[in-house]
Amino acid sequence: MALNNVKQAPGIAADVLVVGAGPAGLALAVDLARRGVDTLLVEKSDALFPGSRGKAVQPRTLEVLYDFGILDRVRAGGCEYPRMLNWEGPDGTVRGREWDIMECAEATEQTPFPNALMIGQSHLQALLHDHLRGLGGEVVFEAELTGLDQDADAVTARFADGREVRARYLVAADGGRSTVRRLLGISMRGERVDPKPMLVADVILTPDAVRTVDEDHWHMWPGASGGGASLCPLPGVPRLFQLYAQYEDVDAVPDATPEGVRKLAATRTPVTADQIAEVVWASEFRPWAALAERFREGRVFLVGDSAHVHSPAGAQGLNTSVQDVYNLGWKLGQVLRHGAPAELLDTYEQERQPVAADVLGISTRLHREARFGRQPQRGDEVKQLGIGYRGGPLASGGAGALEPGDRAPDGVLPQGRLFDLFQGPHFTLLAFGVEPPTALGDQIHVHEMSPYDTYGRGLFLIRPDGYLGWAGETAEGLAEYLAKTGITPRGSGRP
Ligand SMILES: Cc1cc2nc3c(=O)[nH]c(=O)nc-3n(C[C@H](O)[C@H](O)[C@H](O)COP(=O)(O)OP(=O)(O)OC[C@H]3O[C@@H](n4cnc5c(N)ncnc54)[C@H](O)[C@@H]3O)c2cc1C
């Protein structure tokens, strides 16, 4: 689809204009499509981003992908994290220590996907894009937003080719250098995590190279001259590796041309320049950590890297970006499709900004604790399963064994698997040992459940993004909670 096929200002072309088709923009478009929200997703490039950068999908993101109905496809395209292997000796040709960077946990009834999955970001984006098309959505490529204004009713976005589009809301998913954030004058507070420049590239090795640098390990050369280097095999394409290199010289200027990448690999690893069959993509960067001072300005929301930028350490950036849109998507759906009060949208920043600040603290600490070849093992803190919204504006009531705001755990019960009951854009009310209220309307799926200690006794309202919103021993207080989300139970307006 081209921008000239989209309805231009002054009429409203879409309910939501999503700027940027990275993981955040694509995931939001998927979530909005399944909610029937009229969405326009624009991308300045002529194709999706081709590199592997964010290659770890953390357990909480796997749960989101399950809810979207694409986890099987993502798992089929991904793989478990390979073991790390340090190469030692003066020329880095002696196999040394092996270890696991990610702590490996057993699946439980409550947490069926306890371990991160490795899949290149470009591969994950392609799967989200396919899924979006299956839902009737699409990306408008070669549409670069260059300006915007907003009034009481809508946002007017201007594009590089002079076209204008009006939408009720605009979501900036346009990455760390966000044009939207700059246009709104929202500053980022942050710090340089590391002064040393880094280079990241996707390279395809020749068959003879993988006889040494096998595809079963993430190979590290911590003692390489000029700075550490690593080669991590990526699933999906034979002999595809992500090359990482750090420069000890803070003034170094990494050479991201194919020749520069070949030369770097040949200097720092046993792979020779002609054993790199292809340099698919390469980029240089200096890790920094920053948080936008606001995540919302009127009808415009910042999500993903436009709202927070992380060091790659701990693999948090992409995952936090997907979690942002999972939080915002259902709220936009409730306001636009179901008449929820606009204040519901305020809870996006209230819930997500503190989470992003905490996650930034984790990735910065992990980066600074690490030395090439000596990364500490990552534990539960990077899995994002413990993130929740306790004490927040959408957590109220109390009953049983969970606190409102907690992630709603899975469970396998005679009535079905909980994650299957949650799957879809609706709310879910689980009744354990108490009578559920009736006439709550189509947006809430109500289930009377057999006892389950993980939840305990009571009524539990699970938000569309899989968090416990409200709990009670009786239905008292449920109607007030639902009113905030745009749900009016049938009949008297009270359950
Ligand atoms: C080397 C490296 C390794 C990383 N490793 C990990 C990891 O292992 N795990 C992890 O979770 N994260 C990782 N990250 C971070 C991850 O890549 C980002 O957090 C993620 O890409 C953010 O997604 P996003 O959709 O917010 O932004 P982006 O992916 O940056 O997407 C923004 C999109 O917006 C488009 N755009 C920009 N401006 C405009 C405009 N004006 N108009 C229209 N379109 C526009 C861009 O072309 C782009 O497609 C890594 C990052 C780097 C650099």
The ligand as a Gaussian input file, in Angstrom:
#p B3LYP/6-31G(d) Opt

LIG

0 1
 C       23.382000      -4.296000      18.748000
 C       22.066000      -4.399000      19.392000
 C       21.715000      -5.580000      20.010000
 C       20.499000      -5.680000      20.642000
 N       20.178000      -6.842000      21.262000
 C       18.963000      -6.958000      21.866000
 C       18.530000      -8.205000      22.438000
 O       19.233000      -9.228000      22.408000
 N       17.290000      -8.244000      22.991000
 C       16.488000      -7.138000      23.041000
 O       15.390000      -7.224000      23.609000
 N       16.851000      -5.976000      22.459000
 C       18.062000      -5.860000      21.863000
 N       18.409000      -4.690000      21.248000
 C       17.474000      -3.575000      21.239000
 C       16.414000      -3.719000      20.163000
 O       17.003000      -3.858000      18.895000
 C       15.527000      -2.478000      20.225000
 O       15.127000      -2.279000      21.558000
 C       14.284000      -2.630000      19.336000
 O       14.622000      -2.637000      17.972000
 C       13.307000      -1.487000      19.599000
 O       12.189000      -1.652000      18.789000
 P       11.332000      -0.418000      18.297000
 O       10.261000      -1.002000      17.445000
 O       10.973000       0.435000      19.448000
 O       12.334000       0.476000      17.422000
 P       13.142000       0.130000      16.115000
 O       13.414000      -1.312000      15.994000
 O       14.303000       1.054000      16.092000
 O       12.144000       0.495000      14.934000
 C       11.827000       1.832000      14.611000
 C       11.290000       1.865000      13.190000
 O       10.793000       3.168000      12.928000
 C       11.203000       3.574000      11.633000
 N       11.218000       5.045000      11.621000
 C       12.110000       5.853000      12.246000
 N       11.789000       7.135000      12.040000
 C       10.676000       7.150000      11.276000
 C        9.874000       8.201000      10.724000
 N       10.166000       9.486000      10.938000
 N        8.804000       7.865000       9.984000
 C        8.495000       6.551000       9.763000
 N        9.233000       5.520000      10.247000
 C       10.301000       5.815000      11.007000
 C       12.565000       2.936000      11.482000
 O       12.954000       2.845000      10.116000
 C       12.359000       1.589000      12.144000
 O       11.894000       0.610000      11.242000
 C       19.620000      -4.566000      20.623000
 C       19.964000      -3.391000      19.974000
 C       21.172000      -3.299000      19.364000
 C       21.558000      -2.022000      18.667000

